[in-house]
Amino acid sequence: MNSHSESLRRPDIERLVGALRHRPTDRVPNFEHRIKGRNIAGVLGREAGEDSARLAPGDQLELVQRIHQDAVPTDMRWELGFVHRETSDGAVSYVDGAIKDVAALDGIEPPSLDDLRERLAHLVRITSGTSVGVSCGIGGPLSTAYLAMGLTDFSLKLYDDLAFVERLLDVTTDFCCRAVDTVVEGPADVVWIMDDMAFSSGPMMRPEMVRQLWLERIREVIRPALDRGVPVVLHSDGNLTSLLPTIVEAGFDGLHPNEPCDGAFDILRTKAEFGQELCLFGNIDVSGVLSYGHPDEVREVVRERIERLSEGGGYVVSSSHSIQDSVPPENFEAMLEAVLAYGSY
């Protein structure tokens, strides 16, 4: 392996930040915020855990170095009002939210940020002296609110009691602001806001209402990062076509994961219309070619995305959601190989 090939494989946070700033570096970055147990074991050659964001920090660092990823990811969500239920197979899943009226807001105590602060400090320590950075995600104010209430009740309250919705959003926004402050002080190199706002068919609410309820609040949330020059990525699944102008206006640097949504959300159109403002992550379909295709098909899709999206920087190869256990390890490996084979500038 020559020195150029070695440098392409070496993680480098400046590569990821360069893409977010639309600066071509040595190659297109690759990034996965989450990798599940099957592929963790495939990469490390041993069992280490079921979720890459919850691994021991040393295992997280080894994982990202082996997959040539420029930053170690971690995250935190406030599970405000979550109601869980155990299924027949023993799994425990979210089923509803318990915050149904204004009275339920009394006495709410946001979670401590000490665990997040300590985890970030540990990640910063173990990556010191390497070129690997730290990326941290925070559950956004909108998704924290509708999960706290339950999406059905939240949708009804938008029409029946908008004042209550806004009170709840003020609570979740305040927490998110403090969490982003903590992340920036970490210091994390990239901040993610995980705020799902759309289904595959389109937004969860009218674009005008997203603008009314979300725009100024999310600007407040991400301001500490932007003021300190830390790039901010929005994660939202679904078809965001009609929300893109608001996302750009909010000030985000990147958008993840650009789900294909059966062709309804066109990353090529998004690149053409908003590629100067947004670095685009993803679009390698986890519900299609990554899970059910042949490795050669995966390589070809990655090659085509790089060819059509990477000019001038502003594209990061990743899955259209996360690397689930449905993804065969050989397909994940093929995606990573294709980045090195076709991603050089």
C-alpha positions as CSV (number, residue, x, y, z in Angstrom):
1,M,0.0,0.0,0.0
2,N,1.5,3.3,-1.0
3,S,1.5,6.5,1.1
4,H,-1.3,8.1,-0.8
5,S,-3.5,5.1,-0.4
6,E,-2.7,5.0,3.3
7,S,-3.6,8.7,3.7
8,L,-7.0,8.1,2.0
9,R,-7.7,5.4,4.6
10,R,-6.6,7.4,7.6
11,P,-9.5,9.2,9.3
12,D,-9.1,13.0,9.4
13,I,-11.7,15.3,10.9
14,E,-10.5,18.1,8.5
15,R,-11.9,16.0,5.7
16,L,-15.4,15.9,7.2
17,V,-15.4,19.5,8.1
18,G,-14.0,20.4,4.7
19,A,-17.0,18.7,3.1
20,L,-19.4,20.6,5.4
21,R,-17.6,23.8,4.3
22,H,-17.7,22.8,0.6
23,R,-14.0,22.5,0.4
24,P,-12.7,19.5,-1.6
25,T,-10.0,17.7,0.4
26,D,-8.2,14.4,-0.5
27,R,-11.4,12.4,-0.9
28,V,-15.1,12.3,-0.3
29,P,-15.7,11.4,3.4
30,N,-17.8,8.5,4.6
31,F,-19.9,8.7,7.8
32,E,-22.4,6.5,9.7
33,H,-24.0,8.0,12.9
34,R,-25.2,4.5,13.8
35,I,-24.0,1.0,13.1
36,K,-25.8,-2.1,14.5
37,G,-24.3,-5.2,16.1
38,R,-23.9,-7.5,13.1
39,N,-21.7,-5.0,11.3
40,I,-19.9,-3.9,14.4
41,A,-18.8,-7.5,14.9
42,G,-18.0,-7.8,11.2
43,V,-15.7,-4.8,11.3
44,L,-14.0,-5.5,14.7
45,G,-13.9,-9.3,14.3
46,R,-15.5,-9.7,17.7
47,E,-18.7,-8.9,19.6
48,A,-18.6,-5.4,21.1
49,G,-22.2,-4.2,21.4
50,E,-25.4,-3.7,19.6
51,D,-25.2,0.1,18.8
52,S,-22.1,2.0,17.8
53,A,-23.2,5.1,19.6
54,R,-23.3,3.1,22.9
55,L,-20.0,1.2,22.6
56,A,-17.2,1.7,25.1
57,P,-15.2,4.7,23.9
58,G,-12.1,2.6,23.0
59,D,-14.3,0.3,20.8
60,Q,-15.9,3.4,19.2
61,L,-12.5,4.7,18.2
62,E,-11.3,1.4,16.9
63,L,-14.5,1.0,14.9
64,V,-14.2,4.4,13.1
65,Q,-10.5,3.9,12.4
66,R,-11.2,0.6,10.8
67,I,-13.9,2.0,8.5
68,H,-11.9,5.2,7.7
69,Q,-14.5,7.5,9.3
70,D,-13.4,10.9,10.3
71,A,-15.3,11.3,13.6
72,V,-16.5,9.2,16.5
73,P,-20.3,9.8,16.9
74,T,-22.3,9.8,20.1
75,D,-25.7,11.3,21.0
76,M,-28.3,12.1,23.6
77,R,-32.1,12.3,23.5
78,W,-34.4,13.5,26.3
79,E,-37.0,10.8,26.6
80,L,-39.6,13.2,28.0
81,G,-42.9,11.5,28.8
82,F,-41.9,8.2,27.0
83,V,-44.3,5.3,27.5
84,H,-42.7,1.9,26.8
85,R,-44.2,-1.5,26.3
86,E,-42.6,-4.9,26.3
87,T,-43.4,-6.9,23.2
88,S,-43.8,-10.7,23.0
89,D,-40.1,-11.2,22.0
90,G,-39.0,-9.3,25.1
91,A,-38.0,-6.1,23.4
92,V,-39.1,-2.8,25.0
93,S,-40.3,-0.1,22.7
94,Y,-41.7,3.4,22.8
95,V,-45.5,3.3,22.2
96,D,-46.8,6.7,23.2
97,G,-46.1,9.9,25.1
98,A,-47.5,10.8,28.5
99,I,-47.5,14.6,28.3
100,K,-51.1,15.2,27.3
101,D,-52.0,18.6,28.8
102,V,-50.5,21.7,30.4
103,A,-50.8,20.3,33.9
104,A,-48.3,17.6,32.9
105,L,-45.7,20.2,32.3
106,D,-45.6,21.2,36.0
107,G,-42.6,19.9,37.8
108,I,-40.8,18.6,34.7
109,E,-37.1,18.2,35.5
110,P,-34.9,18.0,32.4
111,P,-32.2,15.3,32.6
112,S,-28.7,16.1,33.8
113,L,-26.1,16.7,31.2
114,D,-23.3,15.4,33.3
115,D,-23.2,12.0,31.6
116,L,-23.0,13.6,28.2
117,R,-20.3,16.0,29.4
118,E,-18.3,13.1,30.8
119,R,-18.7,11.0,27.7
120,L,-17.6,13.8,25.4
121,A,-14.6,14.5,27.6
122,H,-13.6,10.8,27.4
123,L,-13.9,10.8,23.6
124,V,-11.9,14.0,23.3
125,R,-9.2,12.5,25.5
126,I,-8.9,9.2,23.5
127,T,-8.9,10.9,20.2
128,S,-6.3,13.4,21.2
129,G,-3.1,12.8,19.2
130,T,-5.1,11.2,16.4
131,S,-6.7,12.9,13.5
132,V,-10.1,11.5,14.5
133,G,-12.7,14.1,15.6
134,V,-15.8,13.9,17.8
135,S,-19.4,14.3,16.5
136,C,-22.4,14.6,18.9
137,G,-26.1,14.5,18.2
138,I,-28.9,16.0,20.3
139,G,-32.6,15.1,19.9
140,G,-34.2,18.2,18.5
141,P,-37.0,20.3,20.1
142,L,-39.8,19.3,17.7
143,S,-39.3,15.5,17.8
144,T,-38.7,15.7,21.6
145,A,-42.1,17.5,21.9
146,Y,-44.2,15.3,19.7
147,L,-42.7,12.1,21.2
148,A,-43.4,13.4,24.6
149,M,-47.1,13.9,23.7
150,G,-47.5,11.1,21.2
151,L,-47.7,12.0,17.5
152,T,-51.5,11.5,17.2
153,D,-52.2,13.8,20.2
154,F,-49.6,16.3,19.1
155,S,-51.2,16.5,15.6
156,L,-54.6,17.1,17.1
157,K,-53.3,19.7,19.5
158,L,-51.9,21.7,16.6
159,Y,-55.5,22.5,15.8
160,D,-57.2,22.2,19.2
161,D,-54.7,23.7,21.6
162,L,-51.7,25.4,19.8
163,A,-50.8,27.4,22.9
164,F,-50.1,24.1,24.8
165,V,-47.9,22.9,21.9
166,E,-45.9,26.1,22.0
167,R,-45.5,25.8,25.8
168,L,-44.1,22.3,25.4
169,L,-41.9,23.4,22.5
170,D,-40.5,26.2,24.7
171,V,-39.6,23.5,27.3
172,T,-37.8,21.3,24.8
173,T,-36.1,24.2,23.1
174,D,-34.6,25.4,26.4
175,F,-33.2,21.9,27.1
176,C,-31.8,21.6,23.5
177,C,-30.1,25.0,23.9
178,R,-28.3,23.9,27.0
179,A,-27.4,20.5,25.5
180,V,-25.8,22.2,22.4
181,D,-23.9,24.5,24.7
182,T,-22.5,21.4,26.5
183,V,-21.6,19.7,23.2
184,V,-19.8,22.7,21.9
185,E,-17.9,23.1,25.1
186,G,-17.0,19.3,24.9
187,P,-15.6,20.3,22.5
188,A,-17.2,18.4,19.7
189,D,-16.1,19.1,16.1
190,V,-19.6,18.6,14.5
191,V,-23.0,19.0,16.1
192,W,-26.0,17.0,14.9
193,I,-29.6,17.9,15.6
194,M,-31.8,14.9,15.3
195,D,-35.3,16.2,14.6
196,D,-37.4,14.0,12.3
197,M,-40.0,16.2,10.5
198,A,-41.3,14.1,7.7
199,F,-42.7,10.8,6.5
200,S,-41.8,9.2,3.2
201,S,-44.9,10.9,1.7
202,G,-43.9,14.4,3.0
203,P,-43.8,16.6,6.1
204,M,-45.6,15.7,9.3
205,M,-47.3,19.1,9.2
206,R,-47.8,21.9,6.8
207,P,-44.6,23.6,5.8
208,E,-46.0,26.9,7.0
209,M,-46.6,25.5,10.4
210,V,-43.1,24.0,10.6
211,R,-41.8,27.5,9.8
212,Q,-44.1,29.0,12.5
213,L,-43.2,26.6,15.3
214,W,-39.7,25.4,14.4
215,L,-37.7,28.0,12.6
216,E,-36.9,30.6,15.3
217,R,-36.6,27.9,18.0
218,I,-34.1,25.8,16.0
219,R,-32.1,29.0,15.2
220,E,-31.9,29.6,19.0
221,V,-30.8,25.9,19.5
222,I,-28.0,25.9,17.0
223,R,-26.7,29.5,17.5
224,P,-24.0,28.5,20.1
225,A,-22.4,26.1,17.6
226,L,-22.6,28.5,14.6
227,D,-21.3,31.4,16.7
228,R,-18.2,29.3,17.5
229,G,-17.7,28.1,14.0
230,V,-18.8,24.5,14.7
231,P,-20.7,23.0,11.7
232,V,-24.2,21.7,12.4
233,V,-26.0,18.9,10.6
234,L,-29.8,18.3,10.6
235,H,-30.9,14.7,10.7
236,S,-34.4,14.1,9.5
237,D,-35.8,11.0,7.8
238,G,-38.5,11.3,5.1
239,N,-39.3,13.5,2.2
240,L,-38.1,17.0,3.1
241,T,-38.6,18.6,-0.4
242,S,-41.1,21.3,0.7
243,L,-39.1,22.0,3.9
244,L,-35.7,22.6,2.3
245,P,-36.0,26.4,2.1
246,T,-36.8,26.6,5.8
247,I,-33.9,24.2,6.7
248,V,-31.5,26.4,4.7
249,E,-32.9,29.6,6.3
250,A,-32.3,28.1,9.7
251,G,-28.6,28.0,9.1
252,F,-27.7,24.3,8.9
253,D,-24.5,23.3,7.2
254,G,-25.5,19.7,6.4
255,L,-28.5,17.5,5.9
256,H,-28.7,13.8,6.7
257,P,-29.7,11.2,5.5
258,N,-31.5,12.2,2.3
259,E,-33.7,9.1,2.1
260,P,-34.7,8.2,-1.5
261,C,-38.4,7.8,-0.4
262,D,-39.2,5.7,-3.5
263,G,-37.8,8.5,-5.7
264,A,-40.0,11.2,-4.1
265,F,-37.0,12.9,-2.4
266,D,-34.5,13.5,-5.2
267,I,-31.0,14.2,-3.9
268,L,-29.8,15.3,-7.3
269,R,-32.5,18.0,-7.4
270,T,-31.6,18.9,-3.8
271,K,-27.9,19.2,-4.9
272,A,-28.8,21.4,-7.9
273,E,-31.1,23.8,-5.9
274,F,-29.5,23.8,-2.4
275,G,-26.0,22.3,-2.9
276,Q,-24.2,25.6,-2.3
277,E,-25.9,25.9,1.1
278,L,-26.1,22.3,2.3
279,C,-23.6,19.5,2.5
280,L,-25.6,16.4,1.7
281,F,-25.1,13.1,3.5
282,G,-26.3,9.6,2.5
283,N,-28.8,8.4,0.0
284,I,-27.3,4.9,-0.3
285,D,-30.5,3.1,0.2
286,V,-30.6,0.9,3.4
287,S,-34.1,-0.4,2.5
288,G,-32.9,-1.3,-1.0
289,V,-29.4,-1.9,-2.4
290,L,-27.5,-1.9,0.9
291,S,-29.7,-4.6,2.5
292,Y,-30.7,-6.6,-0.6
293,G,-28.3,-5.9,-3.4
294,H,-25.1,-7.6,-4.5
295,P,-21.8,-5.9,-3.4
296,D,-21.1,-5.0,-7.0
297,E,-24.4,-3.1,-7.1
298,V,-23.5,-1.3,-4.0
299,R,-20.2,-0.2,-5.4
300,E,-21.9,1.0,-8.6
301,V,-24.5,3.1,-6.6
302,V,-21.7,4.7,-4.5
303,R,-19.6,5.4,-7.6
304,E,-22.6,7.1,-9.3
305,R,-23.5,9.2,-6.2
306,I,-19.9,10.4,-5.8
307,E,-19.7,11.2,-9.5
308,R,-22.9,13.3,-9.5
309,L,-22.8,14.8,-6.0
310,S,-19.2,15.4,-5.0
311,E,-18.1,18.2,-7.3
312,G,-17.0,21.2,-5.3
313,G,-17.3,19.3,-2.0
314,G,-20.5,19.1,-0.1
315,Y,-21.2,15.4,-0.2
316,V,-20.6,12.6,2.4
317,V,-21.2,9.0,1.5
318,S,-23.5,7.2,4.0
319,S,-26.5,5.0,4.2
320,S,-30.0,6.5,3.9
321,H,-30.6,5.9,7.6
322,S,-28.0,3.8,9.5
323,I,-26.2,0.4,9.1
324,Q,-28.9,-1.9,10.3
325,D,-28.5,-5.6,10.9
326,S,-30.3,-6.2,7.6
327,V,-27.2,-5.0,5.8
328,P,-24.8,-7.9,5.0
329,P,-21.3,-7.1,6.2
330,E,-20.0,-7.6,2.6
331,N,-22.3,-4.9,1.4
332,F,-21.1,-2.5,4.0
333,E,-17.5,-3.3,3.1
334,A,-18.3,-2.8,-0.6
335,M,-19.7,0.7,0.2
336,L,-16.5,1.6,2.1
337,E,-14.3,0.2,-0.6
338,A,-16.1,2.2,-3.2
339,V,-15.5,5.4,-1.3
340,L,-11.7,4.8,-1.4
341,A,-11.8,3.6,-5.1
342,Y,-13.9,6.4,-6.5
343,G,-13.9,9.3,-4.0
344,S,-10.5,10.9,-4.6
345,Y,-10.5,14.6,-5.6
